[in-house]
């Protein structure tokens, strides 16, 4: 067993937010797992330790209401009733009921609609204009919001509100959220839950062909979702369903366009040879992770692999799986800091692993493949025309804007 390694890595530092990978790599070279005394949490830096955290059943998601609990009740209500924040038996019941509703063919049903929505969004941009266009605001952001809203059966006119509510809520996941961030999250959670609750009650009386109706009707024997669980599950799917897609698309596209492989991909796109897009999407997921941290709590003493030895996580201690660090581990990925569009196999942990593996991964993958394929088909010579504008966050890493464009003569008409 190793002596206890410690780290002073500040998860809220501007340097980490700006570019986490050099700092994470330096930590990984020193130790696979280390104790962060300021935050009283174990941090895991390599693929083996992160995978062990995600799969160990004695490291659980144990929700504790944020304090002050009464003030933060709208935020807490959405989290204590969702599967991601619970362990068996509650997690088992929630996931089985939600997965049963989710598995009713909704993802494949939406594939043609994703193509249609993506095409209509691209019809509105002028990639040859001076300064190009913002691929986040014009394409990557509105598409998954529209898709997940349609999947659940939320009116299209609510789509802008869904994005605003979601962004306000997920900023609470960053280290040390400010009072203003907390206030915005409370207001967003209250409005979000109210809108979904009203729709759920409508579906209870008049079901439609959408996921929200299936969640309301979901049952297994005598078990069914409570109204609070329906609302929390719908909000979780809305948040996760588009936050991940927006950030993976933006981060991954920047990684691709800055890579030495960009011209190779452009050539394949001009030839209509885009069969490799599903593999390319996996590299987008790996290279610049949208989710960097997933926290667990030890329900008993746990030994974790830590390089050549182990460390002991004591009962009640928290441990953070640093997914972005794991996805750049050179022990698992050759040329880990290089964007390789054809990388296969690609055992990244962008969607997590084990019991809490992302339920919406098939939907996210489908959206990313369809939207990227269409973008490359329409604009095979796409390039960055300015610097991306970061969201300024670490846990959920992404860009607010990514300016792209092409020379006018190189815009495809297909």
C-alpha positions in Angstrom: 0.0 0.0 0.0 1.2 3.5 -0.8 1.7 6.3 1.6 -1.1 8.9 1.1 -0.3 11.1 -1.9 -1.7 14.6 -1.8 -2.3 17.3 -4.4 -2.9 21.0 -4.3 -4.7 21.1 -7.7 -7.3 23.8 -7.6 -10.4 22.6 -9.5 -11.6 26.1 -9.8 -8.4 27.7 -11.1 -8.4 29.8 -14.3 -5.5 27.8 -15.6 -7.4 24.5 -15.2 -10.5 26.0 -16.9 -8.5 27.5 -19.8 -6.7 24.2 -20.6 -7.0 21.4 -18.1 -4.9 18.8 -19.9 -1.3 19.9 -19.1 -2.1 20.2 -15.4 -3.9 16.9 -15.4 -1.0 15.2 -17.2 1.5 16.6 -14.7 -0.6 15.2 -11.8 -1.0 11.9 -13.5 2.8 11.6 -13.9 3.1 12.1 -10.1 0.3 9.9 -8.9 -2.7 8.0 -10.2 -4.8 9.0 -7.2 -4.2 11.8 -4.7 -6.0 13.4 -1.7 -7.0 17.0 -2.1 -7.1 18.3 1.5 -8.7 21.7 0.7 -11.8 20.1 -0.7 -11.4 16.8 1.2 -11.8 14.6 -1.9 -9.7 12.0 -3.6 -8.9 12.8 -7.2 -8.2 10.0 -9.7 -6.1 10.8 -12.7 -5.5 7.7 -14.8 -7.8 5.4 -16.8 -7.5 2.5 -14.4 -8.3 4.4 -11.2 -11.2 6.3 -12.9 -12.6 3.1 -14.3 -12.4 1.5 -10.9 -14.2 4.4 -9.3 -17.0 4.2 -11.8 -17.5 0.5 -11.5 -17.0 -0.1 -7.7 -20.4 -0.6 -6.1 -19.1 0.5 -2.7 -18.5 4.0 -4.2 -22.0 5.4 -4.6 -23.9 8.4 -5.7 -25.4 9.5 -2.3 -27.4 12.6 -2.7 -27.3 15.1 0.1 -29.5 18.2 -0.2 -27.4 21.3 -0.9 -27.5 23.8 2.0 -29.3 25.9 3.0 -31.8 23.2 2.1 -35.0 25.2 2.4 -33.6 27.9 0.1 -32.3 25.4 -2.4 -35.3 23.1 -2.4 -36.3 23.6 -6.1 -32.8 22.5 -7.1 -32.6 19.7 -4.5 -36.1 18.4 -5.5 -34.9 17.7 -9.0 -31.8 15.9 -7.9 -33.0 13.7 -5.0 -35.7 12.2 -7.3 -33.5 11.3 -10.3 -31.6 8.1 -11.0 -28.2 9.6 -11.4 -28.2 10.7 -7.8 -29.4 7.4 -6.3 -28.1 3.9 -5.6 -30.0 0.6 -5.6 -32.7 -0.2 -4.9 -34.0 3.3 -5.8 -31.7 3.6 -8.8 -32.7 0.2 -10.0 -36.4 1.1 -9.9 -35.9 4.5 -11.5 -33.6 3.4 -14.2 -35.7 0.3 -15.1 -38.8 2.4 -15.5 -37.2 5.3 -17.4 -35.2 2.9 -19.6 -38.4 1.0 -20.4 -40.0 4.2 -21.6 -36.8 5.3 -23.4 -36.5 1.9 -25.2 -39.8 2.2 -27.1 -38.0 3.1 -30.3 -37.8 6.8 -29.7 -34.2 7.2 -30.7 -34.5 5.6 -34.2 -37.9 7.3 -34.7 -36.1 10.6 -34.3 -33.2 10.0 -36.7 -35.0 11.4 -39.9 -36.2 14.3 -37.8 -32.7 15.1 -36.6 -31.5 15.2 -40.2 -34.5 17.5 -41.1 -33.9 19.8 -38.2 -30.1 19.9 -38.9 -30.7 20.7 -42.6 -33.1 23.6 -41.7 -30.6 25.1 -39.3 -27.8 25.0 -41.9 -30.1 26.5 -44.5 -30.1 29.7 -42.3 -26.3 30.2 -42.1 -23.9 32.0 -44.5 -20.6 30.2 -44.1 -19.0 32.5 -46.8 -19.9 35.7 -45.0 -17.1 37.8 -43.5 -16.4 36.4 -40.1 -18.2 33.2 -40.9 -20.9 32.0 -38.4 -21.0 30.7 -34.9 -21.5 27.0 -35.2 -22.6 26.7 -31.5 -25.3 29.4 -31.6 -26.6 28.6 -35.0 -26.3 24.8 -35.1 -24.8 22.8 -32.2 -26.9 24.5 -29.5 -30.4 24.7 -31.0 -30.4 21.2 -32.6 -30.2 19.0 -29.5 -32.6 21.3 -27.6 -35.2 20.9 -30.4 -34.5 17.1 -30.6 -34.8 16.4 -26.9 -37.9 18.7 -26.6 -39.5 16.7 -29.5 -38.5 13.4 -27.9 -40.2 14.3 -24.6 -43.1 16.2 -26.2 -42.2 19.6 -24.9 -43.6 22.5 -27.1 -41.0 23.9 -29.5 -41.6 27.4 -28.3 -40.2 26.4 -24.9 -36.8 25.4 -26.5 -35.0 28.7 -25.7 -36.2 28.5 -22.1 -35.0 24.9 -21.8 -31.5 25.9 -22.8 -31.4 28.9 -20.4 -32.8 26.8 -17.5 -30.4 24.0 -18.2 -27.4 26.3 -18.3 -28.4 27.9 -15.0 -28.9 24.5 -13.3 -25.6 22.9 -14.4 -23.5 25.8 -13.3 -24.2 24.5 -9.8 -22.0 21.6 -10.5 -18.9 23.7 -10.7 -16.7 24.1 -7.6 -17.9 26.8 -5.1 -20.9 28.3 -7.0 -21.5 32.0 -6.2 -24.7 33.3 -4.5 -25.8 34.7 -7.9 -25.3 31.2 -9.5 -27.4 29.7 -6.7 -30.2 32.2 -7.2 -30.3 31.6 -10.9 -30.3 27.8 -10.5 -33.2 28.0 -8.0 -35.3 30.2 -10.3 -34.5 27.9 -13.3 -35.2 24.7 -11.4 -38.6 26.1 -10.2 -39.6 27.2 -13.7 -38.3 24.1 -15.4 -40.1 21.8 -12.9 -43.3 23.8 -13.2 -43.4 23.6 -17.0 -42.7 19.8 -17.0 -45.2 19.1 -14.2 -48.0 20.9 -16.1 -47.2 18.9 -19.2 -47.0 15.6 -17.3 -50.4 16.2 -15.8 -51.8 16.9 -19.3 -50.2 13.6 -20.6 -51.8 11.7 -17.7 -55.2 12.6 -19.0 -54.4 12.6 -22.7 -51.3 10.5 -23.6 -49.4 11.3 -26.8 -46.7 9.5 -28.8 -43.8 11.0 -26.8 -41.4 10.0 -24.0 -43.1 12.1 -21.4 -46.4 10.2 -21.9 -44.4 6.9 -21.6 -42.8 8.1 -18.4 -46.2 9.0 -16.9 -47.5 5.6 -17.9 -44.4 3.6 -17.0 -45.0 0.8 -14.6 -43.6 -2.6 -13.6 -46.0 -4.6 -11.5 -47.1 -2.2 -8.7 -44.2 0.1 -9.3 -44.5 3.4 -11.2 -42.9 6.8 -11.1 -44.2 9.4 -8.8 -45.0 12.8 -10.2 -41.8 14.3 -8.7 -39.8 11.4 -10.2 -41.4 11.9 -13.6 -40.5 15.6 -13.5 -37.0 14.9 -12.2 -36.4 12.2 -14.9 -37.7 14.5 -17.7 -35.5 17.4 -16.5 -32.5 15.0 -16.2 -33.0 13.8 -19.8 -33.5 17.3 -21.1 -30.3 18.6 -19.3 -28.1 15.7 -20.1 -29.6 15.2 -23.5 -28.5 18.5 -24.9 -25.7 19.7 -22.6 -23.6 16.8 -23.6 -24.4 17.0 -27.2 -23.7 20.8 -27.4 -20.4 20.6 -25.6 -19.1 17.4 -27.3 -19.9 18.8 -30.7 -18.2 22.2 -30.0 -15.2 20.8 -28.2 -14.7 18.0 -30.7 -15.1 20.2 -33.8 -12.5 22.6 -32.5 -10.2 19.6 -31.8 -10.8 18.3 -35.3 -10.3 21.6 -37.1 -7.1 22.3 -35.2 -5.7 18.8 -35.8 -3.2 17.7 -38.5 -5.9 15.3 -39.6 -8.3 18.1 -40.6 -7.3 18.1 -44.3 -7.7 14.3 -44.5 -11.3 14.6 -43.2 -12.0 17.5 -45.6 -10.8 15.4 -48.5 -13.0 12.5 -47.4 -16.0 14.8 -47.1 -15.5 16.3 -50.6 -15.5 12.7 -52.0 -18.6 11.8 -50.0 -16.7 9.2 -48.1 -18.0 9.8 -44.6 -18.5 6.2 -43.4 -15.9 6.9 -40.7 -18.0 9.6 -38.9 -19.2 7.2 -36.1 -15.5 6.5 -35.3 -14.7 10.2 -35.6 -17.5 11.0 -33.1 -15.9 8.6 -30.5 -12.7 10.6 -30.8 -14.6 13.8 -30.3 -16.0 12.4 -27.1 -12.5 11.3 -25.9 -10.3 14.2 -27.0 -11.8 17.1 -25.1 -14.3 15.7 -22.7 -17.6 17.6 -22.1 -17.9 16.1 -18.5 -14.7 16.2 -16.5 -15.7 15.2 -13.0 -18.1 12.6 -11.6 -18.1 12.3 -7.8 -18.8 9.3 -5.6 -18.9 8.6 -1.9 -17.5 5.5 -0.2 -20.1 3.4 1.6 -17.3 1.3 3.1 -13.5 1.4 3.1 -12.4 0.8 -0.5 -9.0 0.0 -2.0 -8.4 1.8 -5.3 -5.6 0.9 -7.8 -3.1 3.7 -7.8 -0.3 3.0 -10.2 2.0 0.3 -8.7 0.0 0.1 -5.5 -3.3 1.0 -3.9 -4.8 3.7 -1.7 -7.7 3.3 0.8 -10.7 5.5 0.5 -12.3 5.5 3.9 -16.0 5.2 4.5 -17.7 8.6 4.0 -14.9 10.1 2.0 -15.6 11.5 -1.5 -13.7 10.5 -4.6 -13.8 12.2 -8.0 -13.4 10.4 -11.2 -11.6 12.9 -13.5 -12.9 11.7 -16.9 -11.0 14.1 -19.0 -7.7 13.0 -17.4 -8.6 9.3 -18.0 -9.4 10.0 -21.6 -5.8 11.4 -22.2 -4.0 8.6 -20.3 -1.0 7.6 -22.5 -1.0 4.1 -20.9 -4.3 3.4 -22.8 -4.3 5.8 -25.8 -1.4 6.1 -28.2 -0.6 9.8 -28.9 -3.2 10.6 -26.3 -2.9 14.4 -26.8 -3.4 14.0 -30.6 -6.8 14.1 -32.3 -6.9 10.9 -34.3 -10.2 10.6 -36.3 -9.7 6.9 -37.1 -8.8 5.9 -33.5 -10.2 2.4 -33.0 -10.6 0.9 -30.4 -11.3 3.9 -28.3 -12.2 2.9 -24.7 -13.0 6.4 -23.5 -15.1 7.0 -20.4 -16.9 10.1 -21.7 -20.3 8.5 -20.9 -19.1 7.0 -17.6 -19.2 3.3 -16.9 -20.8 0.8 -14.7 -24.2 1.3 -13.0 -24.4 5.0 -13.9 -23.4 4.7 -17.6 -25.3 7.4 -19.4 -28.8 6.2 -20.4 -28.9 8.8 -23.2 -25.6 7.7 -24.9 -27.4 6.1 -27.9 -29.4 9.3 -28.5 -26.2 11.5 -28.1 -24.2 9.3 -30.5 -27.0 9.3 -33.1 -27.4 13.1 -32.9 -23.6 13.7 -33.2 -23.2 11.3 -36.1 -26.1 12.8 -38.1 -25.3 16.5 -37.4 -21.6 16.1 -38.0 -22.2 14.1 -41.2 -24.5 16.8 -42.6 -22.2 19.6 -41.6 -19.2 18.0 -43.4 -21.3 17.1 -46.4 -22.6 20.7 -46.8 -19.3 22.4 -45.8 -16.5 20.0 -46.5 -13.9 22.8 -46.3 -15.0 24.2 -42.9 -12.3 25.9 -40.9 -12.0 28.0 -37.8 -12.1 31.7 -38.6 -11.6 33.0 -35.0 -10.9 31.9 -31.5 -13.5 29.8 -29.7 -15.1 31.5 -26.7 -15.0 29.3 -23.6 -17.9 28.9 -21.2 -15.3 29.3 -18.4 -16.2 26.1 -16.6 -14.3 22.9 -15.8 -16.7 20.2 -14.6 -18.9 20.8 -17.7 -16.4 22.0 -20.3 -17.6 23.7 -23.4 -17.6 26.8 -25.7 -20.2 29.6 -25.9 -19.2 30.4 -29.4 -17.0 28.8 -32.2 -16.6 31.0 -35.3 -16.3 28.9 -38.5 -16.6 29.5 -42.2 -15.4 28.6 -45.7 -14.4 30.5 -48.8 -17.5 31.2 -50.9 -16.4 29.1 -53.8 -16.1 26.0 -51.6 -19.6 25.8 -50.3 -21.3 22.6 -51.4 -24.8 22.8 -52.8 -25.9 19.3 -51.6 
